[in-house]
Amino acid sequence: MTSPTDQLGRGVARFMLHVPSHLDPILYRTEFGGRDFLSSDISVVMLLSVRGALSPTAIARALNMQKGSLSSVLKRLERRGIIARRRKTGDDRSFIIELTREGAALVAHMQAQRQRGLGALFAALPAEEASAAAQGLKLISDYLEKLEDETMADTHSNPLHWYYAASDEDRREYDAYGPWVVEVKSEADMPPRFRSFYEADKSANLLLKLPRREERRELRPGMDLYRAVIALREDGVTLREMLEGKVVSRDIGWDEIVAIRCRNDLLMGHWKLLLGDGTEIDQRFNRVSSDVMNQATDIVRAHLTTSEVLAGADEPPVIEIPQSEVFFGSVLQEMTRRGPEPVVPLHFEPQKAPARGRGKSAATGVLMVRMPSELVIVSRDEDQRDPDEPAYASNDLFLPLNRITAFAMDAPGPNDKLPYPLLSLHLGRQLFRQSCRTAPDGVVAELTALGIPRVSDR
């Protein structure tokens, strides 16, 4: 016979299946004052609206949020005028967080949004059943709040607290975990699910573990905190990923990879290996890990290119980056720092402002650079954008000259989206196209001098 506790557990598990699709959009997504708010923002605001002013420690404890993550949320809400800090009476070193008038307006906005959304969601539920459901949820909430108060009062001795109920090893991994890519330097660094592969991977030039993409407050010690391990070897790249609860491994030889592409957009990064068969391997990462991912990129670049400097055009163009172009100027400096030298700009188009009053889109700019054995193309992710839309994203494309099998330089056609010349680069079955406001003559001359066949894509 199934006990009431078992029935309750099954009911909760079944209920949680419907939360992401039906309740999350109503409870944890909103726009207010022309801004979107993250689920973590909303959780903090609603907690303060229910319990009043709280210390950061109390907020972190109530929401199971790490102090570093909470600090970012509080700073963001404070900048937007939603919360304010107030010193505790008689203690100049401590402060509490409270909602401002703007924060109270946000709460009212969300409450009205929730009432409309939940009213529409449960409109067909009979009144007596809705009342019974509300009473059931209240009983669960009251019980959990009581349990939380009892548990948190003595976290070190009470085994019900999830953190102290975990093993020492699981707690150490959880304490070190964050949204960053980490280099594996010992067997203890290897995530438990991947540890059996450590002997095979420890000789790699660089061994990295990539975290899961969930928010930390959703994770616990003992869970699989890392979703993938990448080993950069002398003979290629080994990718091991958690897929449907199993570790799936894939070996990619250096001869299969034709280029590497890095896309950056604020804190989101994409590290892409472009394969000669036309496919790609895309690993997302938080850009706080840019240093170690740049290290991985440079290892890949070194294996894809030749050691000899390939002869190009006799007289490359003389191109200077204006001081006003801060983004592209810093990119060129970073290339020179990372090497290898020489670094020779072949084509540059600044970020062009739109013609005033015409409502035209602004071009976002592109820089093409010749390095000893590579053509590097840096763009602001899109050929054009709305002039009022800020541009934060960028693409760095590293193309080994010995992997480029053909190129094309075509005039714009009548059906093209943009009326610009189009540079096409073929790398096996990979095809990369870059529109240019002016023909990149320096790039064309360089590719021609290297003996790369010119074709037409029209």
LOLUM-367747 format. One record per residue (C-alpha): residue in one letter; x, y, z. Coordinates in steps of 0.2 Angstrom, whole numbers, padded with zeros to 4 digits, always signed. Layout:
aXYZ ...
***
This chain:
m+0000+0000+0000 t+0007+0017-0005 s+0009+0028+0010 p+0003+0046+0010 t+0021+0053+0010 d+0024+0042-0006 q+0008+0049-0014 l+0014+0067-0010 g+0031+0064-0017 r+0024+0057-0033 g+0012+0071-0034 v+0025+0084-0032 a+0036+0076-0045 r+0022+0076-0057 f+0018+0094-0054 m+0036+0099-0057 l+0035+0092-0074 h+0023+0106-0079 v+0032+0120-0070 p+0045+0125-0084 s+0032+0126-0098 h+0016+0133-0089 l+0022+0142-0073 d+0039+0149-0076 p+0034+0161-0090 i+0021+0168-0078 l+0031+0169-0062 y+0049+0172-0068 r+0048+0183-0083 t+0043+0201-0084 e+0047+0217-0092 f+0045+0233-0082 g+0051+0251-0086 g+0057+0245-0103 r+0069+0232-0096 d+0068+0213-0095 f+0071+0205-0078 l+0080+0189-0075 s+0073+0175-0064 s+0086+0178-0051 d+0081+0196-0051 i+0062+0192-0049 s+0066+0179-0035 v+0075+0192-0024 v+0062+0206-0027 m+0047+0194-0023 l+0056+0188-0007 l+0059+0205-0001 s+0040+0209-0005 v+0035+0194+0006 r+0047+0195+0021 g+0052+0213+0021 a+0070+0220+0022 l+0083+0207+0024 s+0102+0205+0025 p+0111+0198+0010 t+0115+0183+0020 a+0097+0180+0024 i+0093+0182+0006 a+0106+0170+0000 r+0100+0157+0013 a+0082+0159+0008 l+0085+0157-0011 n+0099+0145-0009 m+0110+0157-0019 q+0129+0159-0018 k+0135+0175-0011 g+0145+0179-0027 s+0129+0177-0038 l+0118+0186-0026 s+0131+0201-0026 s+0129+0203-0045 v+0110+0202-0044 l+0109+0215-0030 k+0121+0227-0039 r+0110+0225-0055 l+0094+0229-0045 e+0102+0243-0036 r+0108+0251-0052 r+0090+0250-0059 g+0083+0258-0043 i+0073+0243-0038 i+0082+0240-0021 a+0092+0251-0009 r+0105+0247+0005 r+0102+0253+0023 r+0114+0252+0037 k+0109+0242+0052 t+0105+0252+0067 g+0120+0252+0078 d+0131+0242+0066 d+0140+0252+0053 r+0148+0237+0045 s+0132+0228+0041 f+0117+0233+0030 i+0100+0226+0025 i+0092+0226+0008 e+0075+0234+0005 l+0063+0238-0009 t+0062+0256-0016 r+0046+0264-0022 e+0051+0259-0039 g+0054+0241-0032 a+0036+0241-0025 a+0029+0247-0042 l+0038+0232-0050 v+0030+0220-0037 a+0013+0227-0041 h+0017+0225-0059 m+0022+0207-0057 q+0007+0203-0045 a-0005+0210-0058 q+0004+0200-0072 r+0003+0184-0061 q-0015+0186-0057 r-0019+0188-0076 g-0008+0174-0081 l-0013+0162-0067 g-0031+0167-0069 a-0031+0162-0088 l-0021+0146-0085 f-0033+0140-0072 a-0049+0147-0079 a-0057+0130-0083 l-0053+0123-0065 p-0069+0121-0055 a-0070+0133-0040 e-0070+0119-0027 e-0055+0110-0035 a-0045+0127-0036 s-0049+0130-0017 a-0043+0112-0013 a-0027+0115-0023 a-0023+0132-0015 q-0025+0124+0003 g-0013+0110-0002 l+0000+0122-0008 k-0002+0132+0008 l+0001+0116+0018 i+0016+0112+0008 s+0023+0130+0009 d+0020+0131+0028 y+0029+0114+0031 l+0044+0119+0020 e+0046+0136+0029 k+0046+0127+0046 l+0058+0114+0040 e+0069+0127+0033 d+0069+0137+0049 e+0073+0122+0059 t+0087+0116+0047 m+0096+0132+0045 a+0096+0135+0064 d+0109+0121+0065 t+0116+0118+0048 h+0132+0109+0054 s+0124+0096+0064 n+0107+0094+0056 p+0108+0080+0042 l+0092+0087+0034 h+0103+0101+0027 w+0108+0096+0009 y+0125+0104+0010 y+0131+0095+0025 a+0122+0079+0021 a+0134+0077+0006 s+0151+0069+0006 d+0167+0079+0008 e+0172+0076-0010 d+0156+0081-0017 r+0156+0097-0006 r+0174+0101-0012 e+0168+0100-0030 y+0153+0110-0027 d+0162+0124-0017 a+0175+0125-0032 y+0161+0125-0045 g+0156+0141-0055 p+0151+0146-0072 w+0169+0145-0078 v+0179+0133-0088 v+0192+0125-0078 e+0209+0116-0082 v+0210+0099-0076 k+0228+0096-0068 s+0225+0081-0058 e+0214+0066-0056 a+0205+0075-0042 d+0200+0089-0053 m+0192+0077-0066 p+0173+0077-0063 p+0167+0060-0056 r+0158+0055-0071 f+0173+0057-0082 r+0186+0051-0070 s+0188+0034-0078 f+0195+0043-0093 y+0208+0053-0084 e+0222+0040-0088 a+0218+0042-0106 d+0217+0061-0106 k+0231+0066-0093 s+0244+0068-0106 a+0234+0080-0117 n+0242+0097-0120 l+0227+0105-0112 l+0213+0097-0103 l+0197+0107-0099 k+0180+0103-0090 l+0165+0113-0095 p+0151+0117-0082 r+0133+0114-0084 r+0123+0129-0090 e+0110+0129-0075 e+0110+0142-0062 r+0120+0137-0047 r+0105+0138-0035 e+0097+0123-0045 l+0112+0112-0042 r+0118+0102-0027 p+0134+0092-0021 g+0134+0075-0029 m+0126+0081-0045 d+0135+0080-0062 l+0141+0098-0062 y+0151+0097-0078 r+0143+0093-0095 a+0159+0090-0105 v+0178+0087-0105 i+0189+0093-0119 a+0207+0086-0122 l+0218+0095-0134 r+0231+0081-0139 e+0246+0080-0151 d+0235+0070-0163 g+0218+0080-0162 v+0204+0084-0150 t+0194+0072-0139 l+0177+0078-0134 r+0168+0069-0120 e+0150+0075-0116 m+0136+0070-0105 l+0122+0065-0116 e+0106+0057-0108 g+0115+0052-0093 k+0130+0043-0102 v+0147+0050-0107 v+0149+0050-0126 s+0167+0052-0133 r+0172+0058-0150 d+0189+0059-0157 i+0193+0073-0170 g+0209+0072-0179 w+0218+0089-0184 d+0216+0084-0202 e+0197+0085-0200 i+0197+0103-0193 v+0198+0117-0206 a+0196+0132-0195 i+0191+0139-0178 r+0178+0152-0174 c+0175+0161-0158 r+0159+0171-0155 n+0158+0183-0141 d+0142+0192-0135 l+0144+0200-0117 l+0146+0185-0105 m+0141+0172-0118 g+0155+0164-0128 h+0154+0151-0142 w+0170+0141-0146 k+0167+0132-0163 l+0178+0120-0172 l+0173+0120-0191 l+0176+0103-0199 g+0180+0100-0217 d+0163+0090-0220 g+0153+0106-0217 t+0148+0102-0199 e+0154+0111-0183 i+0157+0107-0165 d+0150+0122-0154 q+0154+0123-0136 r+0146+0138-0126 f+0155+0145-0111 n+0155+0160-0099 r+0167+0173-0105 v+0175+0175-0088 s+0184+0159-0094 s+0191+0169-0110 d+0209+0167-0105 v+0209+0148-0104 m+0198+0147-0120 n+0210+0159-0129 q+0224+0146-0124 a+0214+0132-0131 t+0211+0142-0147 d+0229+0146-0149 i+0233+0127-0147 v+0221+0123-0161 r+0228+0136-0172 a+0246+0130-0170 h+0241+0112-0175 l+0231+0118-0191 t+0244+0129-0198 t+0261+0126-0206 s+0277+0131-0197 e+0284+0140-0213 v+0279+0158-0218 l+0269+0157-0234 a+0274+0170-0247 g+0260+0182-0252 a+0258+0198-0261 d+0274+0208-0264 e+0266+0224-0257 p+0252+0222-0245 p+0241+0238-0242 v+0245+0250-0229 i+0231+0251-0217 e+0229+0261-0201 i+0215+0259-0188 p+0209+0276-0182 q+0210+0280-0164 s+0191+0282-0164 e+0189+0263-0168 v+0192+0257-0151 f+0186+0240-0154 f+0196+0235-0169 g+0211+0244-0162 s+0211+0234-0147 v+0208+0218-0157 l+0224+0222-0168 q+0234+0224-0152 e+0228+0208-0145 m+0232+0199-0161 t+0250+0206-0160 r+0252+0201-0142 r+0246+0183-0145 g+0255+0181-0161 p+0263+0174-0171 e+0270+0189-0179 p+0270+0197-0192 v+0252+0204-0191 v+0247+0213-0207 p+0230+0221-0209 l+0224+0218-0227 h+0206+0226-0226 f+0197+0237-0214 e+0180+0244-0214 p+0175+0255-0199 q+0158+0254-0190 k+0149+0266-0201 a+0136+0278-0193 p+0119+0279-0203 a+0115+0294-0213 r+0105+0306-0202 g+0086+0306-0205 r+0086+0292-0218 g+0083+0278-0205 k+0096+0267-0213 s+0105+0253-0204 a+0122+0255-0198 a+0136+0244-0205 t+0145+0235-0190 g+0163+0234-0197 v+0176+0221-0202 l+0194+0218-0200 m+0204+0206-0211 v+0222+0202-0206 r+0236+0191-0213 m+0246+0182-0201 p+0261+0170-0205 s+0250+0155-0210 e+0232+0162-0207 l+0219+0174-0213 v+0210+0181-0198 i+0193+0189-0200 v+0185+0199-0186 s+0168+0206-0188 r+0154+0213-0176 d+0143+0198-0179 e+0131+0206-0192 d+0134+0215-0208 q+0121+0228-0203 r+0110+0232-0188 d+0097+0245-0183 p+0107+0261-0178 d+0098+0262-0161 e+0103+0244-0157 p+0119+0242-0147 a+0132+0230-0154 y+0141+0219-0141 a+0144+0203-0151 s+0159+0199-0162 n+0166+0185-0172 d+0184+0180-0173 l+0187+0168-0187 f+0204+0160-0189 l+0207+0152-0206 p+0223+0142-0210 l+0229+0147-0227 n+0234+0129-0231 r+0215+0124-0228 i+0207+0137-0240 t+0204+0127-0256 a+0196+0141-0266 f+0189+0159-0265 a+0177+0170-0274 m+0174+0188-0275 d+0157+0192-0283 a+0148+0208-0286 p+0131+0210-0277 g+0117+0201-0286 p+0099+0208-0288 n+0092+0196-0275 d+0106+0199-0262 k+0100+0206-0245 l+0114+0218-0245 p+0121+0228-0260 y+0139+0224-0256 p+0153+0214-0264 l+0154+0196-0257 l+0170+0187-0252 s+0167+0168-0251 l+0180+0157-0244 h+0179+0138-0247 l+0188+0126-0234 g+0183+0109-0241 r+0164+0108-0238 q+0164+0123-0226 l+0159+0139-0234 f+0162+0156-0226 r+0154+0172-0234 q+0158+0190-0229 s+0150+0205-0236 c+0161+0220-0238 r+0156+0238-0242 t+0171+0239-0253 a+0180+0225-0262 p+0194+0218-0251 d+0208+0220-0264 g+0222+0217-0252 v+0214+0200-0247 v+0211+0195-0265 a+0229+0199-0270 e+0235+0189-0255 l+0225+0174-0259 t+0230+0175-0278 a+0248+0176-0274 l+0247+0160-0263 g+0240+0151-0278 i+0223+0148-0271 p+0210+0145-0285 r+0197+0159-0288 v+0180+0153-0293 s+0163+0161-0294 d+0149+0157-0283 r+0136+0165-0294 
***
